[in-house]
């Protein structure tokens, strides 16, 4: 029997829809709890090409929410282990693994090559980097985030408002799945919804998934949705992310990671500081220099930049440096 027979009989799909998927190229950033179900359903549906970006390796503590992997995958790069699992699921889908983090240095090329981008990284910095690039290139973005027993998934850019239009401010919490925990079915649900939204965009469903958000609370077993088609874009990007390679010689680099967190700063001569220093207005950068706030995830950098902007009007950019190698 035809592999896709059960979906081709859908009136919204048909052979023409299958042909569209066969020609489609999807960029998936993140092969973890969100990415695993999204990847499985995209490959199962017959998407022709998937570029998968993830810098991490399979760890036993992840297996409860990343069922694409097993014990034999431990220690392997997730992108490569996922490629092999998806090849077994559907050899007609070509998966290109990229064992690297998405950052401003590679995002434009990766997004530009794809028809649609999927933010499955559950990373504050990756979400905003992808949104900025997708908005500039006119590419659709399906983004999701999960924490504890709740989360959201939405369709941004590609003619709809960007992530910054809907979330112009910092997240309410600095917690992550590693610090606050998460249940596997929660990210599984959100990842499956991401796949459904991506398929809806590729197949031209009406109303479009773009401009739509679904919030999920699986403690109360509730789903809520709303459209944000008319959300206004910010007049400018207040604190764009840059790659470390984008540092200029005359930048004032502020290293917000402590010595215990990053014994070596991102660059020799960086200023060591804390977010509190800027909230207390105790550091005033010289006029005419660009300030680069650097931390692990980008959240402290954003907080410090927000505090500095209240009393200093120069250019501020951010770097999410991750963990030291």
FENWOTA-V541875 format. One record per backbone hydrogen bond with DSSP energy under -1.0 kcal/mol. CO is the residue of the C=O (numbers start at 1). NH is the residue of the N-H. If there is no record, write none. Layout:
((CO & NH) (CO & NH))
This chain:
((2 & 5) (4 & 8) (5 & 9) (7 & 10) (10 & 13) (13 & 17) (14 & 18) (15 & 19) (16 & 20) (17 & 21) (18 & 22) (19 & 23) (21 & 24) (21 & 48) (24 & 49) (25 & 115) (25 & 116) (26 & 51) (27 & 118) (28 & 53) (29 & 120) (32 & 36) (34 & 38) (35 & 39) (36 & 40) (37 & 41) (38 & 42) (39 & 43) (40 & 44) (41 & 45) (42 & 47) (48 & 94) (49 & 26) (50 & 96) (51 & 28) (52 & 98) (53 & 30) (56 & 78) (58 & 75) (59 & 62) (60 & 63) (62 & 65) (66 & 69) (70 & 73) (71 & 74) (73 & 76) (76 & 58) (77 & 81) (78 & 82) (79 & 83) (80 & 84) (81 & 85) (82 & 86) (83 & 87) (84 & 88) (85 & 89) (86 & 90) (90 & 93) (94 & 50) (96 & 52) (98 & 54) (98 & 100) (103 & 106) (103 & 107) (106 & 110) (107 & 111) (108 & 112) (109 & 113) (111 & 114) (116 & 27) (117 & 142) (118 & 29) (118 & 120) (119 & 144) (123 & 127) (124 & 128) (125 & 129) (126 & 130) (127 & 131) (128 & 132) (129 & 133) (130 & 134) (131 & 135) (132 & 136) (133 & 137) (134 & 138) (134 & 139) (140 & 117) (141 & 156) (142 & 119) (143 & 154) (145 & 152) (147 & 150) (148 & 183) (149 & 218) (150 & 147) (151 & 216) (152 & 145) (153 & 214) (154 & 143) (155 & 211) (156 & 141) (157 & 160) (161 & 157) (162 & 166) (163 & 167) (176 & 180) (177 & 181) (181 & 148) (183 & 187) (184 & 188) (185 & 189) (186 & 190) (187 & 191) (188 & 192) (189 & 193) (190 & 194) (191 & 195) (192 & 196) (193 & 197) (194 & 198) (195 & 199) (196 & 200) (197 & 201) (198 & 202) (199 & 203) (200 & 205) (209 & 212) (211 & 228) (212 & 155) (213 & 226) (214 & 153) (215 & 224) (216 & 151) (217 & 222) (222 & 217) (224 & 215) (226 & 213) (228 & 231) (240 & 318) (243 & 246) (244 & 247) (248 & 251) (252 & 292) (253 & 271) (254 & 294) (255 & 273) (258 & 262) (267 & 270) (271 & 255) (275 & 279) (276 & 280) (277 & 282) (286 & 289) (290 & 252) (291 & 317) (292 & 254) (293 & 319) (294 & 256) (295 & 321) (296 & 322) (298 & 302) (299 & 303) (300 & 304) (301 & 305) (302 & 306) (303 & 307) (304 & 308) (305 & 309) (308 & 311) (308 & 312) (315 & 291) (317 & 293) (318 & 242) (319 & 295))
